[in-house]
Amino acid sequence: MKRHTVLAMTWLLTTPALAVNASAADIYLFADAGLAEPDMDTLDRRHQRMAESITDNGGVALRDVDDQSAAGTIGVGIQPFRYLALELAYYHLGSYQFETRGALTAPTQQLSSRTVTDVKARGWGLNGKLLLPITEALNGTFTAGVARIDTDITAVTTHHGAVLGEPMSSRDTVEHHFEDTVGILGIGAWYQFGAHLGLRFDYRYLGGFGQSDNGNDSDLDLFTAGVTYNF
């Protein structure tokens, strides 16, 4: 388990011990939306090697990378103390795509190929949020916790063309599913409008979710803005 995951779990496990001593607590709902930027170097390098293999054999290759995605969270929180909140959230961490297209023309063969890798990530997270007062209504925040992330990767490769005058066509599909426990660390700001409505901004770093079957993983930066509703 990565060090940042251990640190986040240690922080998270200390907060319930404090919270159970509170006689009253505020409960709130929240919804955040924004942008996710994962670091998926393993998949990117795999597509680079595909393109290099095509060009090394005299062909032409093009690559297209979509490594940013809309993302967000929804959940429920409880604030047992003025400076502490606990949150349970569903994380939608986006969809990403890597595509490599190639063509090879030679006296004995004319081939075209296309490989598309789709990545989808989502999960559940539990975190503590420390509120650092700036004014009566505005707080800076520090977030730490853990999340259980599911990542689905589907790679589809198709070949079309002719070899020695004989037409050929093929389609191969490879699927991977990863389940990872990752650490969450973040900073942000929370502004409370009256008794019920709040506005907040968060940056969260998620420690790493599955990216390949060789043990490599992907860190992810999540930037969001959202609203809270206190009951």
C-alpha positions in Angstrom: 0.0 0.0 0.0 1.4 3.4 -1.0 2.6 5.8 1.7 0.0 8.5 0.9 -2.8 5.9 1.3 -1.5 4.9 4.7 -1.3 8.6 5.8 -4.8 9.2 4.6 -6.2 6.1 6.3 -4.5 7.2 9.6 -6.1 10.6 9.4 -9.5 9.1 8.5 -9.5 6.6 11.4 -8.8 9.3 14.0 -11.9 11.4 13.1 -14.6 9.0 14.1 -13.2 8.8 17.6 -13.7 12.5 17.9 -17.1 12.6 16.1 -18.9 10.1 18.4 -18.4 12.5 21.3 -20.5 15.2 19.7 -24.1 15.5 21.0 -25.3 17.2 17.8 -24.1 17.4 14.3 -25.1 19.1 11.0 -25.9 16.8 8.1 -25.5 18.0 4.5 -25.6 16.9 0.9 -23.1 17.9 -1.7 -22.5 17.7 -5.4 -19.3 18.6 -7.1 -18.4 18.8 -10.9 -15.2 19.5 -12.7 -12.2 18.1 -14.5 -10.1 15.0 -14.0 -6.6 14.6 -15.3 -5.0 11.2 -14.8 -1.4 10.3 -15.5 -1.8 7.2 -17.7 1.8 6.9 -19.0 1.6 3.1 -19.3 -1.3 3.2 -21.8 0.3 6.1 -23.7 3.6 4.3 -24.1 1.8 1.2 -25.3 0.2 3.2 -28.1 3.5 4.9 -28.9 5.0 1.5 -29.4 2.2 0.5 -31.8 2.8 3.6 -33.9 6.5 3.1 -33.9 6.1 -0.5 -35.0 4.0 0.6 -38.0 6.4 3.4 -39.1 9.5 1.1 -38.6 7.9 -1.2 -41.2 7.5 1.6 -43.7 3.9 2.5 -42.9 2.2 5.7 -41.7 0.7 6.0 -38.2 -1.4 8.6 -36.4 -2.2 8.8 -32.7 -5.0 10.6 -30.8 -5.1 10.9 -27.0 -8.0 12.1 -24.9 -6.6 12.1 -21.4 -8.9 14.7 -19.7 -12.5 14.2 -18.8 -15.5 15.7 -17.0 -15.8 14.2 -13.5 -17.4 14.8 -10.2 -18.8 13.6 -6.9 -22.1 13.4 -5.0 -22.5 12.4 -1.4 -23.5 13.1 2.1 -21.5 14.7 4.9 -21.8 15.2 8.7 -20.2 18.0 10.6 -20.0 17.1 14.3 -17.7 20.1 15.1 -17.2 23.5 13.7 -13.8 22.6 12.2 -14.4 19.0 11.2 -16.6 17.1 8.7 -16.9 13.5 7.5 -18.0 12.7 4.0 -19.2 9.6 2.0 -19.1 10.2 -1.7 -19.6 8.5 -5.1 -16.8 9.4 -7.5 -17.2 9.6 -11.2 -13.7 9.9 -12.4 -14.3 10.2 -16.2 -13.8 8.4 -19.5 -10.6 8.5 -21.6 -9.6 7.2 -25.0 -6.3 6.4 -26.8 -6.4 5.7 -30.5 -3.7 4.6 -33.0 -4.4 4.3 -36.7 -1.9 3.0 -39.3 -1.6 2.1 -42.9 1.0 0.0 -44.8 1.2 -0.3 -48.5 3.7 -2.7 -50.2 3.8 -4.7 -53.4 2.5 -7.8 -51.6 0.2 -6.3 -49.0 -2.1 -3.4 -48.3 -3.1 -3.2 -44.7 -4.8 -0.7 -42.4 -5.1 -1.1 -38.6 -6.8 0.8 -35.8 -6.5 0.3 -32.0 -8.8 2.1 -29.6 -8.4 1.8 -25.8 -11.3 3.1 -23.7 -10.8 3.7 -19.9 -13.6 4.4 -17.4 -13.0 4.9 -13.7 -15.5 5.3 -10.8 -15.9 4.4 -7.1 -16.7 5.3 -3.5 -14.8 7.4 -1.1 -14.8 8.2 2.6 -12.9 11.3 3.8 -12.4 13.7 6.6 -12.4 17.4 5.9 -10.7 19.9 8.2 -12.1 23.4 8.1 -9.7 26.3 8.6 -11.6 29.5 9.3 -10.7 32.6 7.2 -13.8 34.6 8.0 -17.1 33.8 9.6 -18.5 32.3 6.3 -15.3 31.3 4.5 -13.1 28.4 5.4 -10.0 26.8 3.8 -10.2 23.0 3.8 -7.9 20.1 4.0 -9.2 16.7 2.9 -7.8 13.2 3.5 -9.4 9.8 3.1 -9.6 6.6 1.1 -11.5 5.5 -1.9 -12.3 2.2 -3.6 -11.9 2.7 -7.3 -13.1 0.4 -10.2 -11.3 0.9 -13.5 -12.5 -0.8 -16.8 -10.1 -0.8 -19.8 -11.2 -2.1 -23.2 -8.8 -2.3 -26.1 -10.2 -3.1 -29.6 -7.8 -3.7 -32.5 -9.1 -4.1 -36.1 -7.1 -5.0 -39.3 -8.3 -4.7 -42.8 -6.6 -5.2 -46.2 -5.2 -7.7 -48.5 -2.1 -10.0 -48.5 -0.9 -11.5 -51.8 -4.3 -10.5 -53.3 -6.3 -12.3 -50.6 -8.6 -10.1 -48.5 -8.2 -10.3 -44.7 -10.0 -8.8 -41.7 -9.7 -9.4 -38.0 -10.9 -7.9 -34.7 -9.4 -8.5 -31.3 -10.8 -7.3 -28.0 -8.9 -7.2 -24.7 -10.6 -6.3 -21.4 -9.2 -5.5 -18.0 -11.0 -4.7 -14.7 -9.1 -3.3 -11.7 -10.2 -2.7 -8.1 -7.9 -0.5 -6.1 -7.9 1.1 -2.7 -6.3 4.6 -3.0 -5.5 7.5 -0.8 -7.3 10.9 -1.2 -5.5 14.1 -0.3 -6.8 17.6 -1.1 -7.1 21.3 -0.4 -9.9 23.8 -1.1 -12.3 26.4 0.1 -15.9 26.4 1.4 -18.1 29.4 1.6 -21.4 29.2 3.5 -24.4 31.3 2.3 -26.7 31.5 5.4 -27.9 28.4 7.2 -28.4 26.0 4.3 -26.5 26.7 1.1 -22.8 26.5 0.6 -20.3 26.8 -2.3 -17.0 25.0 -2.3 -13.9 24.5 -4.5 -11.7 21.4 -4.2 -8.5 20.0 -5.5 -8.1 16.3 -4.8 -5.2 14.0 -5.5 -6.1 10.3 -5.8 -3.2 8.0 -5.1 -3.4 5.5 -8.0 -5.9 3.3 -9.8 -5.2 0.4 -12.1 -3.9 1.0 -15.6 -2.3 -2.3 -16.7 -1.9 -5.9 -15.7 1.8 -5.4 -15.0 1.2 -3.6 -11.7 1.6 0.0 -12.9 -1.1 2.5 -11.9 -2.3 6.0 -12.5 -2.4 9.0 -10.3 -5.2 11.4 -10.8 -5.8 15.1 -10.2 -9.4 16.1 -9.7 -10.5 19.8 -9.8 -14.1 20.5 -8.8 -16.6 23.2 -7.8 -19.8 22.3 -6.0 -22.7 23.2 -3.8 -23.7 21.9 -0.3 -27.1 21.9 1.3 -27.3 21.8 5.1 -30.4 20.4 6.8 
